[in-house]
Amino acid sequence: MLNQVTLVGRTEMPGLFRYEIADEKRRNHTVEIPSTVLMIEPQNHIRGSDKEHLDTIACGAVLMNLDPESRFHKVDRSMVNRAYDAASHAQILGKFGNKIY
């Protein structure tokens, strides 16, 4: 399981956010998040701005992935809490926890 990821880029499209995330092994991942996820509040975690919320989910989606060969991740509403949990225990952009600056 991965412990460190870096947000490389984000693109906003109609109804969708696409993220590029690099992992600690220098592999690039693509994460797609539907805009409906903006309405989901995480349990047991502090939700920041919309940008911070989406950044955390995108990074968490890569971190919680169990398939080492998978490079494409599609997030749905049910994954928000698990993504926050995964991101809260990892190093993201040089910081620990689920707060991304």
ABEGO torsion letter per residue (X at the ends): XBABBBBABBBBBBGBBBBBBBBAAGBBBBBBBBAAAAABBBBGBBBBBAAAAAAAAAAAAAAABABAABABBBBBAAAAAAAAAAAAABBBGGBBEABBX
